[in-house]
Amino acid sequence: MILALAVLAPALVLAAAPARADQVRGSQRQVLRTLDVAHAWRLTRGAGVLVAVLDSGVDPRHHDLVGSVVTGPDLTRGANPRGTPPRRLHGTYMASLIAGHGHGPGRSDGVIGVAPAARVLSVRVILEDDEPGFHAFNSQARFENVVARGIRYAVDKGARVINMSISKDRPTRQERAAIRYAVSKGVVLVAAAGNDGAGRRDGPYSYPASLPGVISVGAADHGLHKASFSNRNSLVQVAAPGVDVFGAGPGDQYWVGRGTSQATALVSGVAALIKARYPRMSPALVAQALTTGVTRRPARGYDPGVGFGVVNAARALAEAARLVRHRHTAAGPGAQDADLPMSAGLGAGPAPLPPVRVVRRDTGMITLYGGIALAATAGTGVSLAAVVVLLRRGGRGRRARAARGARRTPGNVREARGPVAAGADVASKYVA
């Protein structure tokens, strides 16, 4: 079965032509303040880190990205008709949020990313939904494992963080193996939780975000609560701003949109800052630094909408400094081999799993015990009914004697009615 791989596209276009630089940078201010990047940049701006953007392609000539983009393979080749140029909107947008460096005097104009000194490796693994080959791409078996191939390519080319602002309903075996391969090489994987949460109490699970080893990112609104569209599930790990987020588009354009795609790119930028500061830190410890360094932590510590809270770059770096002396990587023969099946225990090679033990129940005894239980329940009901009847008869007898006494002794009326009323009240409570 072919699984549709969807780009989580921006929901609103602000500018289809170059915007004024001060307008763009000013519009980014709230997002950057939420992430507290100004304090994080005192320690690192992401220099020396290569972030792979597995997406629809990145425009390397955009003046906010020029000089920072390495163009990798187009793994969708053959889906579009020959000679059709890729649009590269979504990929350029995400790359700018991660590593945009601005332009102009002092680079104070245009988009600034969370890790502006980092480099981007563009690997095209999806088509924009308005490209002519979109249907062919999502229906032909030859494109089924482009994400897995893209992950392995990025790892082998030295990427330390892989951003996947993409989503589909079900993973493949090759994707699981590729993710395990990346983790074994110390690469941090970040993916979008998905945008299908509107009107749902519990949104669907999205892949590759919901696979072990991948940091699943939800979107937060202006109030830093779960954005209405963001998926809500138990594998969402952290959140980041995902509403009205400004970014770059092909041809020196600027766009604004909403989605878990944008939130994912921002978290990938924070992960790049951590890997720049602590290159040997394992993916598990990077994830721990992100989760323990959050702001707006939910009241109960965790919420399926925003995970452990909204990512904060400065706090995440502080947590990484505390964790850097620790080890959080599986060890032992075969533990890091992505192609081996699960082992039966530590210290030994892979072993076959024991057969599943089937426990058969005696249906005859179940029927017998069930009948006894029903009979006991019926007996209890009969006993309760008998007690109620006796209590009611006793109440009528007391009322008759009290009535005779009342006719003989008018002074006893109030005293005679008292016990009858109390007895009736007790009986009614018992019956109820």
N, C-alpha and C positions, 0 to 999 in steps of 0.2 A: 504494500500500500504506500502510495506517495503522500507525504505529509506537507501541507502548505507551510511555507516559511514566510512569515509576514514581517514587513518593515513597520515599526511603530512610528508612523509618520506624524509630523507636527500638525496640530489641529487648526492653527490659525496663522495666516500669512500677514505680517506687518508691513514688510517692505520688499517690493519686487525690483527695486533699483537701489543703488548705493545710498545709504542713509548718512546723515550727519554724524561724524564720529563722536562728538560729545553726547549726542542723543543715545547712541548705542552704549557707550561706557556708563553713562548715567543710569540707563535702564538696567544695567547689570548690578548696580550697587547693592540692592537689597539681597540678591542671591549670594553675592560675595561676602556680605556682612553676616548672613546666616551661617555660612560655612566657616567664617572667621579665618579667611585665607591671609589677611594682612599680618596676623601674628604668626601664622605658619611660614610665611615667606621670609621671616627673619632667620629661619633655620635652613630652608631649602625651597627652591623653585622648580625642582624636578630635573635638574641637569643630570645627564648621563643615563636616563631611563628611556627605553623604547616602549611605547604603548601601541599595541596592535589594535586597529579599529576594524573589526569584521563587520562590514556593512555594505552600502551600495556604491562605495568608492569615494575618494576625497579629491577635491580640486587642489592640487599642489601650488597653483599660481595665485590663490587668494592672498591679498596683501597682509592678512592677519595670520597666515600659515606658511607663507613662502619661506623656503629654506629649512622647514621643520618636517617635511613629509617625504617619506620613502614609499614609492608606489610598488606594491607587490602584484601578484597575479590576479587576473580576472577569472575566477572559478565559475562564473556564469556564462563564459564564452560559448556561443552557439544557441543561446536561448533567444536573443534578439536577432532580427534579420541582419544580414551582412551589411556593414556600413552604418549601423545605427549607433550613434555616440551615447555613452552612459550619461544619465542625468547627474548623478552623484550629489543630489541635494541632501539626503538624510545623512550620508557619511560625512560630508563636509561640515554639516551642522554639529554632529557629535564630536568630530575631531577638534573643532574650535572651542568647545566647552572644556575639553581636556587640556589642550596645549596651544590654544590661540595666544599669540604674543603681541597683538595689536600692531599699529604702524604709526608713521608720522613722527614728529619730534618727541623724543623720549618714549616712543611707542605708547603715547597716551590716548591715541585714537583707536576706534574699532573694538573688537572683542578680545578680552583677556581671559585665558583659560585658568583652571585651577592649578595646573602645573605648566606655566608658560615656557619653561626652559626644557621641557621634555620633547622628544621627537615622536612622530607618528608613523607607524607602518600601516599602510592602507591595503587591505585584502578584500576584494569584492566578492561577497558570498550571497548577496540578494539583489533583486531588481526593485526599483521603485514601482509602486502598483499601477502607475500610468505608462510604464514602458511597454512597447508592443510585445515583448517576449515574456511578459509576466505569467500568463497562463501556461505556456510551454514549460517555463522554469518550475512551476509548482505541480506539474503533472508528469514529467518525464523522469524515469528512474535514474538516469545518469547524473542528475543534480541532487539526489537524495542525501548524499553525504558531503556536500560542499563545506558545511560548517566544521565537520570533523577534519577535513583536509586543511581548512584554513587555520584551525587551532594548531595542528602539527607544524604547518609551515611557519606560523608566527613563532612558535617555541624554538624551532631550529634556526630561525633568523635572529634570535636573541631578545625577543620581546620579554619584558618582565611583568607586564600587565596586559591582559586581553579584555577589551571592551566589546560586549555583545548586546547592543540595543536592538535585539531581534527576538522573535517569539514564534513558537509553533506548539501544536497540541501534544506531540509525543516524540520522545527522543529515539535515536537509533543506537544500536549496539556500538557502532563505530564512534559515535559522539561520546558515549560513556568512556570508551577506551582512550579517546583523545584527551578528554578532561583529566583522566587519571594520569596520562602521560605528562600533561602540562604541570599538574600539581607535583609530580615526582621530580620535575626540573625546577621547582621553586617559583612557578609562574602563578600570579594571582588572576583569577577569572571573575569577571563581574558581568551580570546580565540583568535584563529588565523583567520585573515581575509580571508585566502585562497590563493592558488597558481595558479589560472587560469587566471591571468591578462595579459599574454603575447599576444601581438597583438591586444588587446582590448582597445578601448577608455574608456569604462566603463565595469569593470569586474563584474562578478556575485556576488550576496549576498551569504554569507556563514553562516551556523548556527552550533553552538549556538552563534557565534560572533555577529550576527546582531540582536539578541534579546535585548529588553530593560533591562538595569541592568548589561549588560556584556560589558567589555572594549574590543573593537575590535582592533587588532594590525596588522599593515602592516609591510612589510619588507623594510628596507633601504639598498642601496648599499654602496660601499666604499666611494662614494662622498656624502652620506647622502641624496640622492634623492630616489624616489620610485624605488625599484628593479623591473626589467622588468616583472617578473612573479607574482608580488604581486597584488592582486585584488584591483581595484579602484572603490569605491562606497561611498556614502554619510554617511555611518555609521562607516567608519574607524575613530578611535579616535586618536590614536598615532602610532608612528612607532619606530622601534629599529633595530639595525644591523641584517641583515638576509642573508648575503653573506660571505662565507668562515668562518663559525663560528665553532670553535673547541669544542668538548665535549667528554664525556666518553661513552663507550659501554660495554656490558656484558663481563665478563672475563678479566677485567683490560685492555681492548682495548681502543683506542681513534679514534674518527671519526671527519670528517669535512663535513659540508653540507651547504645548502642554503634553505631558506624557511621562511614562516611566522610562522612556528612552533618554530624555534629558536628565532625569535624576540619576540614571545609570552612568552616564558620561561624567557627571560631576563626582560621583563616588570613585570612578576609575581615576580621575585626577587626584583625589586624595590618596588613593592607593599608590599612585606614582610618586607622590611626595614621600610616602613612607619608604618605598623601595629605593628612592634616591638617597635617603638618609641612612637606611639600614639595608644594603643590597642583599645580604645573606638571610634576611628574615624570612621564615617559611610562610607560605600562604595562610596556614591556619593561624599563626600569630598575627599576621596582618589583619585577618578577619576579626580576631579578638581585639586588636587595638581599635579598629573601626567601631565595634559594638560597645566596648567599654568607654569609649571617648565621646559618646553621643550627647546631644542636648535634647531637651523635651522627652526624657525617658517616660514611657507610660507609667501610670500609677501602680500597676501590678508588676512592673519590670519588663513586660513584653506584651505586645499587641499584634495580632495577625495583619493589621493594616499598615503599621509603620515599623514593625519589628521591634528592635530594642531602642529605637529612637532616631532622631535626625542627626546625620553625620556632621561632625565638627572637625575641621582639619587640624587646628592647633591642639585640641585635646587628644585627637588620634595620635599625633606625633608624640605627645607627652606619654601616652600609654605605651607606644612603641618603644620609647626610651626605657621604660620600666621592664618591658618584656624581652628586650633584645638579648639578654643573657640566658634566656631559657631556650629549651629545645622542644619542639612540638611537631615532630615528624616521625611517622612510623618507621621502625627499624626491623632488621632481620632478613633472612634470605627470601627473595621474591617479593618483599613488601612494596617495593617501588616498581615492579615490573607490570606495566599496563596490560600486557597480553596474557598474564597468568590468571587462572581462576582463583577463587578464594581458597585459602589454606585451612586445614582443619585445626591448626594450632601453631604457636610460635616455635621457631627454631627448626622446623622441618619444612621440607618442600611441599608443594601442593599435593593434597591427598583427596581422594574421592569422598564426597559427603556420604554419611551412613544412610541406609534406606529409611524412608519415612515409616514409622510404626503406626499401623492402623488399629485403633481400638474399637472393637465391635461390642455393641450394647445388646443385652438380652431383652428383646422386646416383650417376651412373655412376662418376665418379672416386672418390667415397667408397667404393663397393663394391670398386673395383680396389685402392685403397690398403689397405683393410681385409683383402682376401685376401692381399696381399703380407705384411702384418704377421702374419697367422695362419701363413703358410708359414714365415716367419722364426722365429716362436716354436716351431713344430714341429721345425724343423731344429736349433734350440738344444737342445731336449729330447733328440733323437736323439744329438747329440754328447755331451751329459752322460752318457747311458746307456752309450755306448761307452767313455768314460773310466772309468766305474765298473767295467765288465766287465774291462777291462785291468788295473786295480788289483787286483781280486780274484784274477785268474789269477796275477799276479806274487806276490801274498801266498802262494798255495798252493805255488808253485815254491820260494819261500824256505823255507817250512816243511818241504818234502820234503828239500831239501839240508841243512837244519839237523838233521833227524832222522837222516839217514845219517851226518852228522859226529858226532852225539851217540853213535850206536852204536859208531863206530870209536874215539872219544876221549871217555871218560866225563868227563874234566875240562873238556870244552867245553860241557857241558849248560847251565849258567847263562848263559854268554856267548852261546850260540846262541839261547836263548829271548828274550833281551833285544830284539834287533832285530825279531823277529817280533811281539812284543807291541806295540812302538812303531808298527810299520807298520800293524797292524790298527787301532790307535786312530786314527791319522791317516785311514785309509780310512773308518772309521765316521763320523768327523766330516764328511768330505767328502760322503758319501752323504746324511747328515742335512741 
